[in-house]
Amino acid sequence: MIEKIKVSVLIYVLNGLPYIERCIRSVMNQTLQEIEILVIDGGSTDGTLDIIGNLLHIDKRIRMIHSGPGVGLQFNTGLREAKGEYIGICESDDYLLSDMYEKQYELVKQYQLDVLRADANHFVEDSNGKEYTFHVDLSKEDGLYDCVLNLTEDSRVVELGVNSFWSGLYRRDFLLNEKLFMNETKGAAYQDTTFSFLTAIKAKRAMLSRKAFYCYRLDNPNSSVNNPKRITMLMEEYRLLKKRLEEEGLFEKYRDTLFSWRIRGHLGFYDSLSEKLKKEYVPLMRQELLMDMLPEGLWEKGFSEKEREVVIRAGWSEEALAEYLEQIYRELEVMYCRLEQIKEKVPIVIFGCGALGKLVYRYLTFTDRKAAAYADNDSRLWGTYIGSVPVLRPEETVRLFPDGVYIIANVEHFKEIQDQLEQYGIHNGNMIVCNDYGFFFKHVLLKRTLRNEDDNAGIL
């Protein structure tokens, strides 16, 4: 019997047979021994319960809890049953690296944190079980990491948007005292949105960590993000979040941030739909955006160009919004085709050394091509290396590679970089703009990863 439970790990599952054993064993194998493992089942009928039953006999720290279905209900049931000082979360199709909670518990105790969130590893598996893993940053801002933040005063974390809420730890008493439960709406989609938002504005002692221990699966066909029937659930979740903020007198303070979350949520949801459902979703999306349209000028602050344009088009008409969304995907397809058609032996320069630039580099490795250099306007980076690739002054790359292909990997300043390269004499036809991290990740990097899998399957 463990005298003091340091971490209660909540695993909510419903018919998770393909992945549940790996998930639970990754928690069982944690180097931090003073944990309890709460498996909250929502009524599985596919053999999941047999797997859990077998593991119960191996590890007495596992507790099986039966609940009604729904992520919100299952999470809340587990939270109320938990006895640990801190709460960890592992979704049933994911897994953890073995030293996650040992390292994270040391941090939360050292700094007396309410909330710890961390970068994560996203992965897909091919038919032979080979994993392709991608490190995903919570933030592009170095100053947000490895320092104690008061999120009631510092809004930078919540402004990051919906993020990896399951990648860290939460002080249990903080969650209970602030009544930070998930919404218990029907279904199992998006019920973590309100939880993620509220924990990002209520923690007085929080920290972001760059160390990624959580491994998040991208290729589960039953995941809520892959299910087109979740339209009304997404909308309901944002309505409930707005209501909670209004009840606590916080709506005006976070109105613009909530609006930004909604735009990103709608774009992400739209991205998961079939072409037929995309067309059906546009009027619903427009109706939702118009319902809480921010005063003119306010919504422009801190929004990406794409988000601003979505709001503008929504204000014009349903047809204008649909046309713009279709344009986004046409441009994505053109970008992908141009990347794929870069000729062999043509020098490739990645302009931008941030997270997006590193994604571009990873993409190139899947196509057996190499970057000749990075270019960046940050003089602190000149003369350094990312891997084996040198970071050079933009003028130097143009001198060395006047006929090269320049992949512009920058979200905010891509137009200025285009103008800069044109002034240096680089033809527009030799530039490829990659200005959206999420879309590049899904529609270029993962597309190429899965294509490689299909090509290999065909060879075998």
C-alpha positions in Angstrom: 0.0 0.0 0.0 1.4 3.4 -1.0 1.3 5.8 2.0 1.4 8.9 -0.2 0.1 9.0 -3.7 2.1 11.6 -5.6 0.2 11.4 -8.9 -3.2 10.0 -9.8 -3.2 9.1 -13.6 -6.6 9.3 -15.2 -7.2 7.1 -18.3 -10.7 7.4 -19.7 -11.6 4.7 -22.3 -14.5 3.5 -24.4 -13.8 0.6 -26.8 -10.1 1.2 -27.0 -8.9 -2.4 -27.6 -6.2 -1.7 -30.2 -4.3 0.7 -28.0 -5.4 0.4 -24.3 -2.7 -2.2 -23.2 0.2 -0.1 -24.5 -1.3 3.0 -22.8 -1.8 1.4 -19.4 1.6 -0.4 -19.5 3.3 2.9 -20.2 1.8 4.3 -17.0 2.6 1.1 -15.0 6.3 1.4 -16.1 6.7 4.9 -14.8 9.9 5.3 -12.8 7.8 7.3 -10.3 6.3 4.5 -8.2 4.0 6.5 -5.9 1.2 6.7 -8.4 -2.3 5.3 -8.8 -3.8 4.4 -12.1 -7.5 5.1 -12.5 -9.0 3.5 -15.6 -12.5 5.0 -16.1 -14.4 2.9 -18.6 -17.5 4.3 -20.3 -19.1 1.0 -21.2 -16.6 -0.9 -23.5 -17.9 -3.9 -25.3 -15.0 -4.8 -27.6 -12.7 -6.7 -25.2 -11.1 -3.6 -23.6 -12.4 -4.8 -20.2 -10.6 -8.1 -20.5 -7.3 -6.4 -21.2 -7.8 -4.1 -18.2 -8.8 -7.0 -16.0 -5.6 -8.9 -16.8 -3.5 -5.8 -16.0 -5.3 -5.4 -12.7 -3.9 -8.7 -11.5 -0.3 -7.5 -12.4 -0.4 -4.1 -10.8 -2.4 -3.4 -7.6 -2.0 0.4 -8.2 -4.7 0.1 -11.0 -8.3 0.9 -10.1 -11.1 0.2 -12.5 -14.0 2.7 -12.3 -17.2 2.2 -14.3 -18.9 5.3 -15.6 -21.4 6.4 -18.2 -19.9 7.3 -21.6 -18.5 10.7 -22.4 -15.0 12.1 -21.9 -16.3 14.8 -19.6 -18.3 12.5 -17.3 -15.4 9.9 -17.2 -12.8 12.5 -16.4 -14.9 14.1 -13.7 -15.6 10.7 -12.2 -11.9 9.9 -12.1 -11.0 13.3 -10.6 -13.5 12.9 -7.8 -12.1 9.4 -7.0 -8.4 10.5 -7.2 -6.3 10.5 -4.1 -3.1 11.8 -5.5 -1.4 15.2 -4.8 -1.3 15.8 -8.6 -3.4 14.7 -11.5 -2.0 13.3 -14.7 -3.9 12.4 -17.8 -3.2 9.8 -20.5 -5.8 9.3 -23.2 -6.4 5.7 -24.1 -4.8 5.7 -27.5 -1.6 7.5 -26.4 1.3 6.5 -24.2 4.0 8.0 -21.9 7.8 7.9 -21.8 8.8 6.0 -18.7 10.3 9.0 -16.7 7.6 11.5 -17.4 6.0 11.7 -14.0 9.3 11.4 -12.1 10.7 14.4 -13.9 7.5 16.4 -13.9 6.8 15.7 -10.2 10.2 17.0 -9.3 9.3 20.3 -11.2 5.9 20.8 -9.7 7.2 20.2 -6.2 10.3 22.4 -6.6 8.2 25.4 -7.8 4.9 24.5 -6.0 3.0 24.6 -9.3 -0.7 24.5 -9.8 -0.3 23.6 -13.5 2.6 22.2 -15.5 2.2 21.8 -19.3 4.9 20.5 -21.6 5.8 20.0 -25.3 4.6 16.7 -26.7 5.6 14.0 -29.2 3.0 13.5 -31.9 3.3 10.2 -33.8 1.8 8.0 -36.5 2.5 4.3 -37.1 2.8 2.4 -40.3 1.4 -1.1 -41.0 4.6 -2.7 -39.6 4.4 -0.7 -36.3 7.2 1.7 -37.2 6.6 5.1 -35.6 7.2 8.5 -37.1 7.5 11.0 -34.3 7.4 14.8 -34.4 8.2 17.1 -31.5 5.5 19.7 -31.1 6.2 23.0 -29.3 3.6 24.5 -27.0 4.9 28.0 -27.8 7.3 29.6 -30.2 8.2 32.1 -27.5 11.3 31.0 -25.5 10.4 33.4 -22.7 7.3 31.4 -21.8 9.3 28.3 -20.9 10.9 27.2 -17.6 9.7 30.1 -15.5 6.8 30.4 -13.0 3.8 32.3 -14.5 0.8 33.7 -12.9 -1.9 33.0 -15.5 -4.5 35.2 -13.8 -2.4 38.1 -14.8 -0.4 36.8 -17.8 -2.6 35.8 -20.7 0.1 34.6 -23.0 -0.6 30.9 -22.3 -4.3 31.0 -23.0 -3.6 33.0 -26.1 -1.6 30.0 -27.5 -5.0 28.4 -28.2 -6.2 24.9 -27.5 -3.1 23.0 -26.5 -1.7 19.8 -25.0 -3.6 19.9 -21.7 -2.8 16.2 -21.2 1.0 16.6 -21.4 1.7 17.7 -17.8 0.3 17.7 -14.2 -2.4 19.6 -12.3 -2.5 20.0 -8.5 -5.6 18.2 -7.5 -6.7 20.7 -4.8 -6.4 23.5 -7.3 -8.8 21.8 -9.7 -11.3 21.0 -6.9 -11.1 24.4 -5.3 -11.6 26.2 -8.6 -14.3 23.6 -9.7 -12.3 22.9 -12.9 -14.2 19.9 -14.2 -15.1 19.1 -17.8 -18.5 19.6 -19.3 -20.7 16.5 -19.2 -22.5 17.0 -22.5 -23.5 13.9 -24.5 -20.8 12.3 -26.7 -17.1 12.4 -26.3 -15.9 15.4 -28.4 -14.3 18.7 -27.4 -15.3 18.4 -23.7 -11.8 19.2 -22.7 -11.9 22.7 -24.3 -13.4 24.5 -21.3 -11.0 22.6 -19.0 -8.0 23.6 -21.1 -9.1 27.3 -21.3 -10.0 27.7 -17.6 -6.8 26.1 -16.3 -4.8 28.4 -18.5 -6.4 31.5 -16.9 -6.8 30.5 -13.2 -3.4 29.0 -12.2 -1.4 31.4 -10.1 1.7 29.2 -10.4 2.2 27.6 -13.8 5.1 26.5 -16.0 5.7 25.4 -19.5 8.4 22.8 -20.1 10.2 21.9 -23.3 10.8 18.3 -22.3 8.4 16.1 -24.2 7.3 12.9 -22.6 3.7 12.5 -23.8 3.2 10.6 -27.1 0.0 11.7 -28.8 -1.4 9.5 -31.6 -2.5 11.1 -34.8 -3.8 8.1 -36.7 -6.7 6.8 -34.7 -9.6 6.7 -37.1 -12.1 6.8 -34.2 -10.6 9.9 -32.6 -13.1 12.7 -32.2 -11.1 15.0 -34.5 -11.6 12.4 -37.3 -15.4 12.1 -36.7 -17.5 14.5 -38.8 -20.6 14.1 -36.6 -19.1 16.3 -33.9 -20.3 19.7 -35.4 -22.9 20.5 -32.8 -20.7 19.3 -29.9 -17.9 21.8 -30.8 -20.5 24.6 -30.9 -22.1 23.6 -27.6 -18.7 23.4 -25.9 -17.9 27.1 -26.8 -21.4 28.1 -25.7 -20.8 26.5 -22.3 -17.3 28.1 -22.0 -18.8 31.5 -22.7 -21.5 30.9 -20.1 -18.9 29.9 -17.5 -16.9 33.0 -18.2 -20.0 35.2 -17.9 -21.0 33.7 -14.6 -17.6 34.4 -13.1 -17.4 37.9 -14.5 -14.5 37.0 -16.8 -16.1 37.2 -20.2 -15.1 40.8 -21.1 -11.5 40.2 -20.0 -11.2 37.1 -22.2 -13.7 37.9 -25.0 -11.1 38.4 -27.7 -9.2 35.3 -26.7 -12.3 33.2 -26.7 -13.2 34.5 -30.1 -9.7 33.5 -31.3 -10.1 30.0 -29.9 -13.5 29.7 -31.6 -12.0 30.7 -35.0 -9.2 28.2 -34.7 -11.6 25.5 -33.4 -13.9 26.0 -36.4 -11.0 26.0 -38.9 -9.6 22.8 -37.3 -13.0 21.2 -37.4 -13.6 22.3 -41.0 -10.2 20.8 -41.9 -11.4 17.3 -40.6 -14.5 17.1 -42.8 -15.2 15.6 -46.2 -15.8 17.9 -49.1 -19.5 17.4 -48.9 -19.6 18.1 -45.2 -17.4 21.2 -45.6 -20.1 22.8 -47.7 -22.7 22.0 -45.1 -20.6 23.3 -42.3 -19.9 26.8 -43.8 -23.3 28.3 -42.9 -23.1 26.9 -39.4 -19.6 28.3 -39.0 -20.6 31.7 -40.2 -23.7 31.8 -37.9 -21.5 31.0 -34.9 -18.9 33.6 -35.7 -21.5 36.3 -36.3 -23.2 35.5 -33.0 -20.3 36.9 -31.0 -18.5 39.1 -33.5 -16.2 41.4 -31.7 -16.3 45.2 -32.1 -14.5 46.3 -35.3 -10.8 46.6 -34.7 -10.7 44.5 -31.5 -10.7 41.2 -33.2 -7.7 42.2 -35.3 -5.3 42.2 -32.4 -3.2 39.1 -32.1 -5.0 37.3 -34.9 -3.2 35.6 -37.8 -3.9 36.9 -41.3 -5.9 33.8 -42.0 -8.1 34.3 -38.9 -8.7 38.0 -39.7 -9.7 37.1 -43.3 -12.1 34.4 -42.1 -13.9 37.0 -39.9 -14.0 39.6 -42.7 -15.4 37.0 -45.2 -17.9 35.8 -42.6 -19.1 39.4 -42.2 -19.6 39.7 -46.0 -21.6 36.6 -46.9 -21.8 32.8 -46.7 -20.5 32.6 -50.3 -17.5 34.8 -49.5 -16.5 32.7 -46.5 -16.9 29.4 -48.5 -14.8 30.9 -51.4 -12.0 31.9 -49.0 -11.9 28.5 -47.3 -11.7 26.8 -50.7 -9.0 29.1 -51.7 -6.9 28.1 -48.6 -7.0 24.5 -49.7 -6.2 25.3 -53.3 -3.1 27.2 -52.2 -2.1 24.4 -49.9 -2.3 21.9 -52.8 -0.3 24.2 -55.0 2.3 24.5 -52.2 2.5 20.8 -51.7 2.9 20.1 -55.4 5.6 22.7 -55.7 7.5 21.2 -52.8 7.2 17.8 -54.3 8.5 19.0 -57.7 11.7 20.6 -56.5 14.3 19.1 -58.9 17.2 17.0 -57.6 20.5 18.8 -57.1 18.8 22.2 -56.9 20.0 23.9 -53.7 17.3 24.4 -51.1 17.4 27.2 -48.6 14.9 27.3 -45.7 14.2 30.9 -44.7 13.2 30.7 -41.1 14.8 28.8 -38.2 11.8 28.5 -36.0 9.4 25.6 -35.4 8.0 25.8 -38.9 11.5 25.9 -40.4 12.3 22.7 -38.5 9.1 21.1 -39.8 10.2 21.9 -43.4 13.6 20.3 -42.7 11.8 17.2 -41.4 9.7 17.1 -44.6 12.8 17.3 -46.7 14.3 14.2 -45.0 11.2 12.2 -46.0 11.9 13.1 -49.6 15.6 12.3 -49.4 16.6 15.9 -50.0 18.8 18.1 -48.0 18.7 21.8 -47.1 21.8 23.6 -48.3 21.4 26.3 -45.7 19.0 28.1 -43.4 18.6 31.9 -43.8 17.3 34.1 -41.0 17.2 37.8 -40.2 18.1 37.2 -36.6 21.8 38.1 -36.5 22.3 36.0 -33.3 21.8 32.8 -35.3 24.3 33.6 -38.1 27.2 31.2 -38.0 25.4 28.6 -36.0 24.1 25.2 -37.1 20.8 23.4 -36.9 21.9 19.8 -37.1 24.5 19.9 -39.8 22.9 22.8 -41.7 24.5 26.3 -41.4 22.4 29.4 -40.6 23.5 32.2 -42.8 22.8 35.9 -43.5 20.1 36.2 -46.2 22.5 38.1 -48.4 25.0 35.3 -48.0 22.6 32.6 -49.1 21.6 34.6 -52.2 25.3 35.0 -53.1 26.0 31.3 -52.6 22.7 30.0 -54.1 21.4 32.5 -56.6 19.4 29.8 -58.5 18.3 27.9 -55.4 14.7 27.3 -54.2 13.8 29.4 -51.1 11.2 27.8 -48.8 9.8 30.7 -46.7 8.9 29.2 -43.3 7.4 32.0 -41.4 3.8 32.7 -40.2 3.9 36.4 -39.5 6.5 38.0 -41.8 6.4 35.9 -44.9 5.3 38.8 -47.1 8.2 40.9 -45.9 10.6 38.0 -46.6 9.2 37.6 -50.1 9.9 41.3 -50.7 13.3 41.0 -49.2 14.3 38.1 -51.5 12.9 39.9 -54.6 15.1 42.9 -53.7 18.1 40.5 -53.6 17.2 39.3 -57.1 15.4 36.0 -56.3 12.6 35.3 -58.7 9.1 34.8 -57.2 9.0 31.4 -59.0 11.9 30.3 -56.9 10.0 30.9 -53.6 7.6 28.6 -51.9 5.7 30.1 -49.0 4.8 27.9 -46.0 3.0 30.2 -43.5 0.8 28.0 -41.4 2.4 25.5 -38.9 -0.7 23.4 -38.3 -1.7 23.1 -42.0 1.9 22.3 -43.0 2.1 19.7 -40.3 -1.1 17.9 -41.4 -1.3 18.5 -45.1 2.4 18.4 -46.1 4.5 16.6 -43.5 2.0 13.9 -42.5 0.8 13.5 -46.0 4.3 12.8 -47.1 4.8 10.4 -44.2 1.7 8.4 -45.0 2.6 8.5 -48.7 6.0 6.9 -47.9 4.2 4.2 -46.0 1.9 3.5 -49.0 4.9 3.4 -51.3 6.8 1.0 -49.1 3.7 -1.2 -48.8 3.5 -1.3 -52.6 7.2 -2.3 -52.8 6.7 -5.1 -50.3 
